[in-house]
Amino acid sequence: MSTINLSAIYPEIILTCFSLLILLMQSFSTPRFKEYYGYVSLVGVLAALAFVVMEPSSFFAQTVVYSFNDMWVVDNYARFFKLIFLLGTGLTILISMKYLEDEAMQYGEYFALILFATIGMMIMASAGELITLFLGLELMSLSLYVLAGYTRVRMVSNEAALKYFILGSFATGFLLYGIALIYGSTGTTSIRAVAASVGKYGLYSPGLVMGMAMLVVAFGFKAALVPFHMWTPDVYEGAPAPITAFMSAGPKAAAFAAFARVFMEGLPALQMEWTWLIWIMAALTMTIGNVIALVQDNIKRMLAYSSIAHAGYVLVAFLAAGELGISSVLYYLLTYTFMNIGAFAIITALSGRGEPRVFVRDYQGLGFQHPFAAVAMSLFLFSLAGIPPTGGFMGKFYIFSAAVKEGYIGLAVIGVVNSVVSVYYYLRVTVAMYMEEPSSVREAEAAAPIFSPALVIAIFISAYGVLSLGLFPSSYVAIVKQSFLALQ
């Protein structure tokens, strides 16, 4: 029996306290305090981040802490993902402040829900047991369902929330059925105990394989993998721009965190059964995401299909497994957080109240009217396309190197071809910004201020992350390798 160790959940406790504090502030303070909700939540994120980085030791020490009867694990793997979640949450809060002010929707529950969703992600990363994993996923999902429809005066936002809720409920059902089948086959829901049962007794039953397949469906939905991606473009388009940024980074990383822990740590003995399935899903996810993104005029929908394609790239590294494979998953998800949230920060600034300007044509002439926004957007798009010297290039380099090393040369070739295809629709936006005349509406609004200090800080942090990951990858690689060792 593991001892109860409250220090293992300090970051989650901190975020919970700040979430409740924000709700209390809204209930008992005057409306003039509504502009402080974002700053209070940001303080909570920074405090939780400090505990993740400092406790119980540095990333370079292989300290693993099991607590709450082995339902909770704190290792470098979990801590690295929590770092990604908190970075994404902090950036989302920064880009949300001006958006909520413009939309006249500065309510405390917005930031409280973001923090609750982050807590759910962190639970998923540290879950040492399948029921704990389910609780984290549901806390994250329920918060996101509400946030997707937060701008309730827009019908497209209501539609996004409804679609996400209905399809997400089906995915939850698959997860629970998968957990039930695994429990019925092994007699336990502990991830380590499942691995021990399968390895020791050589358990191999249709129920266990079916449970594994249902977990693939559930994780595939949350990570937007083909063929479980149908919700992504509509939800990304309808959700508020900052929430779209949040959903594209944190929940996707949480899904892969749980996916890798369950399959690499809990079901490695069934690798031959799930390898071929992951191969097919990776190839389809990369290809379908990039091909459909080619014809999108709405930038939010374009980046939605782009996020599907990027999930396919991550799945290639997941399939490669090994030190280089899982390390490249961690590296790429960190890079993706910076470059995708950075791109959506620019979209948030330019879209306007009600988000009427989210099409490629709305970016015509932006390079001359708002040079800072155009340069930053170009940097993030270049990184998404995998153009050096950005973090996106290094991330794809590590992913395809891992695939080749493990013998998945065909899949690596498919990934490289898809990466080349993606350059077209990313550069299409850059061409519009620098090589096309602005529309009359854009000319009239050229002098209008579009940035707030918080938004500028978020863009600078994202740009720094993209460039540092591309120019100085060695220090990050050392950290992700230490995080991979925790899964062994």
Kinemage of the C-alpha trace (Angstrom):
@kinemage 1
@onewidth
@group {chain A} dominant
@subgroup {mainchain}
@vectorlist {calphas} color= white
{ca met a 1} P 0.000 0.000 0.000
{ca ser a 2} L 1.374 3.371 -1.031
{ca thr a 3} L 1.224 6.159 1.500
{ca ile a 4} L -0.923 9.189 0.842
{ca asn a 5} L 1.392 11.933 -0.364
{ca leu a 6} L -0.279 15.308 -0.738
{ca ser a 7} L 2.911 16.872 -2.089
{ca ala a 8} L 2.423 14.763 -5.211
{ca ile a 9} L -0.736 16.710 -6.050
{ca tyr a 10} L 0.323 20.214 -4.975
{ca pro a 11} L 0.051 21.656 -8.534
{ca glu a 12} L -3.485 20.288 -8.887
{ca ile a 13} L -4.447 21.575 -5.428
{ca ile a 14} L -3.137 25.043 -6.296
{ca leu a 15} L -5.116 25.222 -9.537
{ca thr a 16} L -8.258 23.991 -7.784
{ca cys a 17} L -7.939 26.667 -5.096
{ca phe a 18} L -7.459 29.418 -7.663
{ca ser a 19} L -10.409 28.154 -9.708
{ca leu a 20} L -12.660 28.372 -6.664
{ca leu a 21} L -11.173 31.754 -5.737
{ca ile a 22} L -12.108 33.182 -9.126
{ca leu a 23} L -15.677 31.918 -8.779
{ca leu a 24} L -15.905 33.461 -5.312
{ca met a 25} L -14.508 36.744 -6.615
{ca gln a 26} L -17.248 36.892 -9.208
{ca ser a 27} L -19.904 36.136 -6.587
{ca phe a 28} L -18.795 38.604 -3.926
{ca ser a 29} L -16.882 41.374 -5.723
{ca thr a 30} L -18.165 44.325 -7.711
{ca pro a 31} L -18.164 44.260 -11.540
{ca arg a 32} L -15.132 46.562 -11.676
{ca phe a 33} L -12.971 43.663 -10.511
{ca lys a 34} L -13.804 41.571 -13.594
{ca glu a 35} L -10.614 42.661 -15.347
{ca tyr a 36} L -8.570 40.965 -12.608
{ca tyr a 37} L -9.940 37.462 -13.161
{ca gly a 38} L -7.349 36.744 -15.821
{ca tyr a 39} L -4.454 37.975 -13.692
{ca val a 40} L -5.547 35.896 -10.708
{ca ser a 41} L -5.780 32.757 -12.845
{ca leu a 42} L -2.380 33.532 -14.350
{ca val a 43} L -0.867 33.722 -10.850
{ca gly a 44} L -2.356 30.302 -10.111
{ca val a 45} L -0.808 28.851 -13.281
{ca leu a 46} L 2.610 30.283 -12.426
{ca ala a 47} L 2.416 28.917 -8.872
{ca ala a 48} L 1.503 25.452 -10.145
{ca leu a 49} L 4.269 25.660 -12.735
{ca ala a 50} L 6.790 26.443 -9.997
{ca phe a 51} L 5.811 23.292 -8.100
{ca val a 52} L 5.983 21.167 -11.244
{ca val a 53} L 9.483 22.390 -12.052
{ca met a 54} L 10.894 22.299 -8.511
{ca glu a 55} L 9.197 19.273 -6.878
{ca pro a 56} L 10.290 16.718 -5.981
{ca ser a 57} L 13.593 17.170 -7.858
{ca ser a 58} L 15.033 18.361 -11.126
{ca phe a 59} L 14.157 16.878 -14.512
{ca phe a 60} L 17.600 15.258 -14.614
{ca ala a 61} L 16.944 13.087 -11.546
{ca gln a 62} L 14.957 9.894 -12.098
{ca thr a 63} L 12.588 10.337 -9.166
{ca val a 64} L 9.302 8.422 -9.392
{ca val a 65} L 6.676 8.905 -6.689
{ca tyr a 66} L 3.670 6.579 -6.438
{ca ser a 67} L 0.905 7.572 -4.071
{ca phe a 68} L -2.777 7.058 -3.296
{ca asn a 69} L -2.488 3.295 -3.563
{ca asp a 70} L -0.574 3.534 -6.849
{ca met a 71} L -3.400 5.476 -8.512
{ca trp a 72} L -1.138 8.512 -8.899
{ca val a 73} L 2.371 8.675 -10.301
{ca val a 74} L 4.715 11.652 -10.471
{ca asp a 75} L 7.679 11.050 -12.755
{ca asn a 76} L 9.579 13.082 -15.314
{ca tyr a 77} L 7.187 11.943 -18.030
{ca ala a 78} L 4.149 13.320 -16.179
{ca arg a 79} L 5.970 16.469 -15.142
{ca phe a 80} L 7.045 17.266 -18.697
{ca phe a 81} L 3.463 16.998 -19.922
{ca lys a 82} L 2.265 19.137 -17.024
{ca leu a 83} L 4.810 21.719 -18.111
{ca ile a 84} L 3.254 21.677 -21.599
{ca phe a 85} L -0.277 21.993 -20.191
{ca leu a 86} L 0.587 24.911 -17.919
{ca leu a 87} L 2.490 26.748 -20.648
{ca gly a 88} L -0.470 26.347 -22.979
{ca thr a 89} L -2.892 27.464 -20.271
{ca gly a 90} L -0.840 30.536 -19.401
{ca leu a 91} L -0.595 31.590 -23.047
{ca thr a 92} L -4.331 31.006 -23.516
{ca ile a 93} L -5.141 33.231 -20.536
{ca leu a 94} L -2.928 35.990 -21.924
{ca ile a 95} L -4.593 35.970 -25.346
{ca ser a 96} L -8.078 35.710 -23.783
{ca met a 97} L -7.977 38.988 -21.864
{ca lys a 98} L -8.436 41.340 -24.808
{ca tyr a 99} L -10.785 38.917 -26.551
{ca leu a 100} L -13.184 38.826 -23.604
{ca glu a 101} L -13.012 42.593 -23.262
{ca asp a 102} L -13.881 43.049 -26.940
{ca glu a 103} L -16.726 40.531 -26.669
{ca ala a 104} L -17.974 42.089 -23.390
{ca met a 105} L -17.888 38.643 -21.754
{ca gln a 106} L -15.445 39.081 -18.864
{ca tyr a 107} L -16.874 36.452 -16.570
{ca gly a 108} L -14.984 34.511 -13.949
{ca glu a 109} L -16.280 31.101 -14.982
{ca tyr a 110} L -14.331 31.371 -18.248
{ca phe a 111} L -10.983 31.303 -16.456
{ca ala a 112} L -12.229 28.832 -13.835
{ca leu a 113} L -13.223 26.387 -16.584
{ca ile a 114} L -9.828 26.757 -18.253
{ca leu a 115} L -8.131 25.912 -14.959
{ca phe a 116} L -10.455 22.952 -14.356
{ca ala a 117} L -9.700 21.651 -17.855
{ca thr a 118} L -5.991 21.972 -17.100
{ca ile a 119} L -6.434 20.018 -13.868
{ca gly a 120} L -8.095 17.252 -15.887
{ca met a 121} L -5.149 17.149 -18.288
{ca met a 122} L -2.692 16.950 -15.404
{ca ile a 123} L -4.663 14.074 -13.887
{ca met a 124} L -4.461 12.246 -17.203
{ca ala a 125} L -0.677 12.681 -17.301
{ca ser a 126} L -0.196 11.368 -13.748
{ca ala a 127} L -2.839 8.638 -13.787
{ca gly a 128} L -1.399 5.300 -12.738
{ca glu a 129} L -4.790 3.666 -12.957
{ca leu a 130} L -7.483 3.575 -15.658
{ca ile a 131} L -10.324 4.897 -13.496
{ca thr a 132} L -8.168 7.853 -12.463
{ca leu a 133} L -7.463 8.434 -16.144
{ca phe a 134} L -11.194 8.445 -16.857
{ca leu a 135} L -11.852 11.032 -14.133
{ca gly a 136} L -9.199 13.335 -15.551
{ca leu a 137} L -10.485 12.970 -19.098
{ca glu a 138} L -14.056 13.753 -18.055
{ca leu a 139} L -13.046 16.805 -16.018
{ca met a 140} L -11.161 18.106 -19.034
{ca ser a 141} L -13.936 17.248 -21.501
{ca leu a 142} L -16.838 18.713 -19.526
{ca ser a 143} L -14.970 21.991 -19.158
{ca leu a 144} L -14.187 22.097 -22.870
{ca tyr a 145} L -17.797 21.402 -23.847
{ca val a 146} L -18.844 24.574 -22.048
{ca leu a 147} L -15.921 26.651 -23.279
{ca ala a 148} L -16.563 25.675 -26.912
{ca gly a 149} L -19.989 27.313 -26.676
{ca tyr a 150} L -18.925 30.183 -24.447
{ca thr a 151} L -19.893 32.904 -26.957
{ca arg a 152} L -23.490 31.790 -26.669
{ca val a 153} L -24.858 34.670 -28.766
{ca arg a 154} L -23.223 33.084 -31.839
{ca met a 155} L -25.105 30.149 -33.346
{ca val a 156} L -21.919 28.630 -34.738
{ca ser a 157} L -20.510 28.507 -31.211
{ca asn a 158} L -23.628 26.758 -29.895
{ca glu a 159} L -23.378 24.278 -32.734
{ca ala a 160} L -19.720 23.590 -31.913
{ca ala a 161} L -20.501 22.892 -28.265
{ca leu a 162} L -23.404 20.574 -29.108
{ca lys a 163} L -21.421 18.561 -31.659
{ca tyr a 164} L -18.452 18.287 -29.354
{ca phe a 165} L -20.641 17.155 -26.457
{ca ile a 166} L -22.544 14.502 -28.422
{ca leu a 167} L -19.503 12.980 -30.117
{ca gly a 168} L -17.439 13.284 -26.956
{ca ser a 169} L -20.055 11.313 -25.060
{ca phe a 170} L -19.691 8.447 -27.525
{ca ala a 171} L -15.912 8.532 -27.083
{ca thr a 172} L -16.371 8.380 -23.310
{ca gly a 173} L -18.549 5.306 -23.734
{ca phe a 174} L -15.821 3.584 -25.736
{ca leu a 175} L -13.282 4.420 -23.042
{ca leu a 176} L -15.426 2.968 -20.272
{ca tyr a 177} L -16.207 -0.190 -22.222
{ca gly a 178} L -12.502 -0.590 -22.965
{ca ile a 179} L -11.620 -0.207 -19.290
{ca ala a 180} L -14.320 -2.720 -18.345
{ca leu a 181} L -13.032 -5.305 -20.822
{ca ile a 182} L -9.440 -4.870 -19.656
{ca tyr a 183} L -10.562 -5.229 -16.046
{ca gly a 184} L -12.540 -8.337 -16.907
{ca ser a 185} L -9.512 -9.874 -18.614
{ca thr a 186} L -6.830 -8.971 -16.068
{ca gly a 187} L -8.736 -8.396 -12.819
{ca thr a 188} L -7.226 -4.934 -12.300
{ca thr a 189} L -7.356 -1.379 -13.606
{ca ser a 190} L -3.860 -0.440 -12.422
{ca ile a 191} L -1.667 0.206 -15.455
{ca arg a 192} L 1.376 -1.475 -13.895
{ca ala a 193} L -0.715 -4.415 -12.689
{ca val a 194} L -2.238 -4.866 -16.151
{ca ala a 195} L 1.251 -5.077 -17.638
{ca ala a 196} L 2.327 -7.563 -14.955
{ca ser a 197} L -0.735 -9.757 -15.529
{ca val a 198} L -0.368 -9.834 -19.291
{ca gly a 199} L 3.391 -10.411 -19.095
{ca lys a 200} L 3.390 -12.996 -16.293
{ca tyr a 201} L 0.458 -15.156 -17.328
{ca gly a 202} L 0.610 -14.524 -21.049
{ca leu a 203} L -2.992 -13.357 -21.070
{ca tyr a 204} L -4.316 -13.089 -24.574
{ca ser a 205} L -8.055 -13.011 -24.971
{ca pro a 206} L -10.524 -11.462 -27.417
{ca gly a 207} L -11.824 -9.341 -24.553
{ca leu a 208} L -8.397 -7.852 -23.879
{ca val a 209} L -7.805 -7.091 -27.562
{ca met a 210} L -11.284 -5.575 -27.864
{ca gly a 211} L -10.645 -3.431 -24.784
{ca met a 212} L -7.396 -2.231 -26.322
{ca ala a 213} L -9.217 -1.335 -29.560
{ca met a 214} L -11.826 0.674 -27.659
{ca leu a 215} L -9.110 2.630 -25.883
{ca val a 216} L -7.653 3.454 -29.303
{ca val a 217} L -11.051 4.850 -30.327
{ca ala a 218} L -11.327 6.989 -27.180
{ca phe a 219} L -7.799 8.382 -27.386
{ca gly a 220} L -8.144 8.799 -31.153
{ca phe a 221} L -11.153 11.052 -30.646
{ca lys a 222} L -9.411 13.286 -28.144
{ca ala a 223} L -6.278 13.517 -30.308
{ca ala a 224} L -8.343 14.063 -33.518
{ca leu a 225} L -6.990 11.010 -35.324
{ca val a 226} L -8.628 9.725 -38.500
{ca pro a 227} L -11.321 8.347 -38.625
{ca phe a 228} L -12.330 9.957 -35.319
{ca his a 229} L -11.627 13.520 -36.447
{ca met a 230} L -15.044 14.592 -37.764
{ca trp a 231} L -15.754 16.975 -34.886
{ca thr a 232} L -12.534 18.950 -35.222
{ca pro a 233} L -13.167 21.503 -38.029
{ca asp a 234} L -16.651 22.469 -36.852
{ca val a 235} L -15.652 22.782 -33.211
{ca tyr a 236} L -12.477 24.719 -33.997
{ca glu a 237} L -14.418 27.102 -36.230
{ca gly a 238} L -17.256 27.692 -33.778
{ca ala a 239} L -15.326 27.927 -30.522
{ca pro a 240} L -13.886 31.292 -29.413
{ca ala a 241} L -10.448 31.797 -30.967
{ca pro a 242} L -8.517 31.566 -27.646
{ca ile a 243} L -10.382 28.361 -26.755
{ca thr a 244} L -9.589 26.926 -30.179
{ca ala a 245} L -5.925 27.608 -29.417
{ca phe a 246} L -6.302 25.960 -26.026
{ca met a 247} L -8.077 22.895 -27.450
{ca ser a 248} L -5.549 22.430 -30.226
{ca ala a 249} L -2.617 22.188 -27.811
{ca gly a 250} L -3.426 21.006 -24.283
{ca pro a 251} L -6.128 18.328 -24.789
{ca lys a 252} L -4.235 16.867 -27.727
{ca ala a 253} L -1.076 16.572 -25.637
{ca ala a 254} L -3.111 15.072 -22.754
{ca ala a 255} L -4.559 12.444 -25.074
{ca phe a 256} L -1.101 11.427 -26.254
{ca ala a 257} L 0.222 11.448 -22.688
{ca ala a 258} L -2.429 8.947 -21.614
{ca phe a 259} L -2.170 7.019 -24.887
{ca ala a 260} L 1.569 6.449 -24.503
{ca arg a 261} L 1.443 5.586 -20.805
{ca val a 262} L -1.338 3.018 -21.200
{ca phe a 263} L 0.061 1.351 -24.318
{ca met a 264} L 3.795 1.591 -23.611
{ca glu a 265} L 3.633 0.883 -19.893
{ca gly a 266} L 0.444 -1.161 -19.592
{ca leu a 267} L 0.059 -3.066 -22.862
{ca pro a 268} L 3.548 -3.530 -24.348
{ca ala a 269} L 2.930 -7.280 -24.663
{ca leu a 270} L 0.188 -6.576 -27.225
{ca gln a 271} L 2.408 -4.388 -29.396
{ca met a 272} L 2.115 -6.717 -32.375
{ca glu a 273} L -1.666 -6.339 -32.238
{ca trp a 274} L -1.776 -2.541 -32.184
{ca thr a 275} L 1.236 -1.698 -34.358
{ca trp a 276} L -0.491 -2.287 -37.695
{ca leu a 277} L -3.557 -0.340 -36.567
{ca ile a 278} L -1.471 2.668 -35.526
{ca trp a 279} L 0.460 2.507 -38.836
{ca ile a 280} L -2.746 2.798 -40.868
{ca met a 281} L -4.169 5.540 -38.649
{ca ala a 282} L -0.956 7.566 -38.856
{ca ala a 283} L -0.845 7.411 -42.661
{ca leu a 284} L -4.534 8.313 -43.028
{ca thr a 285} L -4.376 11.086 -40.424
{ca met a 286} L -1.427 12.828 -42.083
{ca thr a 287} L -2.835 12.505 -45.585
{ca ile a 288} L -6.492 13.376 -45.009
{ca gly a 289} L -5.637 16.304 -42.743
{ca asn a 290} L -3.269 17.907 -45.247
{ca val a 291} L -5.322 17.219 -48.369
{ca ile a 292} L -8.531 18.741 -46.979
{ca ala a 293} L -6.607 21.708 -45.524
{ca leu a 294} L -5.556 22.633 -49.070
{ca val a 295} L -9.054 23.831 -49.992
{ca gln a 296} L -9.970 25.704 -46.802
{ca asp a 297} L -10.543 29.465 -46.970
{ca asn a 298} L -11.401 29.833 -43.287
{ca ile a 299} L -8.104 29.981 -41.386
{ca lys a 300} L -9.564 28.367 -38.272
{ca arg a 301} L -10.801 25.404 -40.329
{ca met a 302} L -7.472 25.275 -42.141
{ca leu a 303} L -5.605 25.051 -38.852
{ca ala a 304} L -8.142 22.477 -37.642
{ca tyr a 305} L -7.255 20.131 -40.493
{ca ser a 306} L -3.628 21.081 -39.977
{ca ser a 307} L -3.911 19.935 -36.344
{ca ile a 308} L -5.270 16.607 -37.588
{ca ala a 309} L -2.218 16.221 -39.822
{ca his a 310} L 0.129 17.110 -36.965
{ca ala a 311} L -1.542 14.463 -34.803
{ca gly a 312} L -0.586 12.034 -37.545
{ca tyr a 313} L 3.052 13.121 -37.333
{ca val a 314} L 3.021 12.551 -33.575
{ca leu a 315} L 1.460 9.134 -34.129
{ca val a 316} L 4.421 8.207 -36.355
{ca ala a 317} L 6.782 8.876 -33.446
{ca phe a 318} L 4.452 7.013 -31.087
{ca leu a 319} L 4.615 3.990 -33.390
{ca ala a 320} L 8.410 4.163 -33.572
{ca ala a 321} L 8.506 3.981 -29.751
{ca gly a 322} L 11.976 3.575 -28.255
{ca glu a 323} L 13.967 6.424 -26.782
{ca leu a 324} L 14.067 8.526 -29.950
{ca gly a 325} L 10.403 7.906 -30.774
{ca ile a 326} L 8.828 8.858 -27.438
{ca ser a 327} L 11.347 11.666 -26.945
{ca ser a 328} L 10.334 13.123 -30.316
{ca val a 329} L 6.668 12.927 -29.234
{ca leu a 330} L 7.429 15.057 -26.180
{ca tyr a 331} L 9.627 17.461 -28.147
{ca tyr a 332} L 7.093 17.918 -30.918
{ca leu a 333} L 4.137 18.474 -28.600
{ca leu a 334} L 6.061 21.206 -26.783
{ca thr a 335} L 6.919 22.838 -30.093
{ca tyr a 336} L 3.356 22.473 -31.325
{ca thr a 337} L 2.039 24.241 -28.236
{ca phe a 338} L 4.135 27.320 -28.951
{ca met a 339} L 3.573 27.534 -32.701
{ca asn a 340} L -0.148 26.761 -32.711
{ca ile a 341} L -1.111 29.004 -29.799
{ca gly a 342} L 1.071 31.730 -31.327
{ca ala a 343} L -0.806 31.464 -34.626
{ca phe a 344} L -4.163 31.619 -32.872
{ca ala a 345} L -2.971 34.628 -30.883
{ca ile a 346} L -2.592 36.502 -34.174
{ca ile a 347} L -5.989 35.230 -35.332
{ca thr a 348} L -7.527 36.432 -32.068
{ca ala a 349} L -6.066 39.893 -32.569
{ca leu a 350} L -7.202 40.195 -36.192
{ca ser a 351} L -10.591 38.483 -36.141
{ca gly a 352} L -12.490 41.327 -34.481
{ca arg a 353} L -15.629 41.226 -32.331
{ca gly a 354} L -17.765 38.277 -33.357
{ca glu a 355} L -14.836 36.946 -35.409
{ca pro a 356} L -15.992 38.178 -38.843
{ca arg a 357} L -12.443 38.256 -40.258
{ca val a 358} L -11.127 34.703 -40.205
{ca phe a 359} L -10.635 34.120 -43.922
{ca val a 360} L -7.425 34.165 -45.934
{ca arg a 361} L -8.622 37.219 -47.883
{ca asp a 362} L -8.805 39.153 -44.610
{ca tyr a 363} L -5.014 38.853 -44.310
{ca gln a 364} L -4.302 40.609 -47.600
{ca gly a 365} L -1.811 43.439 -47.140
{ca leu a 366} L -1.297 42.691 -43.459
{ca gly a 367} L 2.482 42.786 -43.885
{ca phe a 368} L 2.345 46.523 -44.594
{ca gln a 369} L -0.426 47.513 -42.191
{ca his a 370} L 0.654 45.486 -39.154
{ca pro a 371} L 4.254 44.343 -39.752
{ca phe a 372} L 4.671 42.822 -36.287
{ca ala a 373} L 1.577 40.647 -36.674
{ca ala a 374} L 2.616 39.551 -40.174
{ca val a 375} L 6.171 38.632 -39.159
{ca ala a 376} L 4.955 36.678 -36.124
{ca met a 377} L 2.284 34.885 -38.140
{ca ser a 378} L 4.817 33.989 -40.814
{ca leu a 379} L 7.159 32.547 -38.179
{ca phe a 380} L 4.430 30.354 -36.716
{ca leu a 381} L 3.266 29.200 -40.151
{ca phe a 382} L 6.839 28.387 -41.204
{ca ser a 383} L 7.239 26.316 -38.047
{ca leu a 384} L 3.974 24.475 -38.692
{ca ala a 385} L 5.213 23.753 -42.220
{ca gly a 386} L 8.524 22.446 -40.866
{ca ile a 387} L 10.777 25.057 -42.440
{ca pro a 388} L 14.185 25.595 -40.759
{ca pro a 389} L 15.388 27.033 -38.452
{ca thr a 390} L 12.149 26.709 -36.474
{ca gly a 391} L 11.159 24.207 -33.812
{ca gly a 392} L 8.686 22.614 -36.203
{ca phe a 393} L 11.535 21.577 -38.506
{ca met a 394} L 13.531 19.998 -35.684
{ca gly a 395} L 10.443 18.240 -34.354
{ca lys a 396} L 9.673 16.659 -37.715
{ca phe a 397} L 13.325 15.783 -38.182
{ca tyr a 398} L 13.338 13.828 -34.904
{ca ile a 399} L 10.019 12.147 -35.723
{ca phe a 400} L 11.038 10.927 -39.169
{ca ser a 401} L 14.485 9.936 -37.909
{ca ala a 402} L 12.849 7.765 -35.250
{ca ala a 403} L 10.591 6.157 -37.858
{ca val a 404} L 13.517 5.349 -40.149
{ca lys a 405} L 15.573 3.997 -37.245
{ca glu a 406} L 12.791 1.586 -36.301
{ca gly a 407} L 12.286 0.416 -39.886
{ca tyr a 408} L 9.114 2.373 -40.747
{ca ile a 409} L 10.666 3.852 -43.875
{ca gly a 410} L 7.436 3.832 -45.876
{ca leu a 411} L 5.588 5.731 -43.172
{ca ala a 412} L 8.444 8.236 -42.927
{ca val a 413} L 8.233 8.827 -46.699
{ca ile a 414} L 4.469 9.413 -46.428
{ca gly a 415} L 5.132 11.894 -43.629
{ca val a 416} L 7.752 13.812 -45.596
{ca val a 417} L 5.490 14.008 -48.659
{ca asn a 418} L 2.626 15.278 -46.524
{ca ser a 419} L 4.899 17.836 -44.919
{ca val a 420} L 5.801 19.139 -48.368
{ca val a 421} L 2.114 19.308 -49.327
{ca ser a 422} L 1.338 21.350 -46.217
{ca val a 423} L 3.754 24.069 -47.283
{ca tyr a 424} L 1.245 25.200 -49.918
{ca tyr a 425} L -1.593 26.164 -47.621
{ca tyr a 426} L 0.684 27.674 -44.976
{ca leu a 427} L 2.522 29.843 -47.507
{ca arg a 428} L -0.813 30.794 -49.052
{ca val a 429} L -1.479 32.953 -45.987
{ca thr a 430} L 2.028 34.467 -46.132
{ca val a 431} L 1.532 35.317 -49.812
{ca ala a 432} L -1.747 37.053 -48.956
{ca met a 433} L -0.031 39.103 -46.227
{ca tyr a 434} L 2.885 40.319 -48.362
{ca met a 435} L 1.955 40.000 -52.032
{ca glu a 436} L -1.718 40.947 -52.293
{ca glu a 437} L -3.545 44.243 -52.002
{ca pro a 438} L -5.609 44.754 -48.833
{ca ser a 439} L -9.379 44.802 -49.087
{ca ser a 440} L -11.252 48.047 -48.516
{ca val a 441} L -12.418 46.826 -45.111
{ca arg a 442} L -8.867 46.007 -44.073
{ca glu a 443} L -7.644 49.431 -45.264
{ca ala a 444} L -10.274 51.160 -43.147
{ca glu a 445} L -9.269 49.204 -40.073
{ca ala a 446} L -5.510 49.362 -40.571
{ca ala a 447} L -5.034 52.073 -37.977
{ca ala a 448} L -7.154 50.380 -35.322
{ca pro a 449} L -5.211 48.970 -32.365
{ca ile a 450} L -5.358 45.192 -32.377
{ca phe a 451} L -2.897 44.252 -29.633
{ca ser a 452} L -2.983 44.446 -25.869
{ca pro a 453} L 0.126 44.116 -23.659
{ca ala a 454} L -0.929 40.619 -22.575
{ca leu a 455} L -1.413 39.548 -26.182
{ca val a 456} L 1.996 40.890 -27.175
{ca ile a 457} L 3.626 39.008 -24.282
{ca ala a 458} L 1.939 35.778 -25.398
{ca ile a 459} L 3.165 36.252 -28.966
{ca phe a 460} L 6.728 36.999 -27.840
{ca ile a 461} L 6.805 33.923 -25.578
{ca ser a 462} L 5.470 31.745 -28.400
{ca ala a 463} L 7.963 33.149 -30.891
{ca tyr a 464} L 10.832 32.652 -28.464
{ca gly a 465} L 9.761 29.058 -27.872
{ca val a 466} L 9.567 28.309 -31.587
{ca leu a 467} L 12.982 29.825 -32.324
{ca ser a 468} L 14.799 28.426 -29.292
{ca leu a 469} L 13.496 24.916 -29.980
{ca gly a 470} L 14.739 25.243 -33.542
{ca leu a 471} L 18.095 26.913 -32.939
{ca phe a 472} L 19.091 25.311 -29.616
{ca pro a 473} L 17.395 21.895 -29.500
{ca ser a 474} L 20.077 20.044 -27.536
{ca ser a 475} L 19.050 21.295 -24.082
{ca tyr a 476} L 15.399 20.395 -24.721
{ca val a 477} L 16.363 16.996 -26.112
{ca ala a 478} L 18.262 16.195 -22.904
{ca ile a 479} L 15.133 16.908 -20.857
{ca val a 480} L 12.776 14.877 -23.046
{ca lys a 481} L 15.151 11.902 -22.984
{ca gln a 482} L 15.047 11.942 -19.193
{ca ser a 483} L 11.256 12.103 -19.393
{ca phe a 484} L 11.179 9.050 -21.674
{ca leu a 485} L 13.179 6.980 -19.178
{ca ala a 486} L 10.284 7.270 -16.741
{ca leu a 487} L 8.170 5.024 -18.981
{ca gln a 488} L 10.680 2.194 -18.941
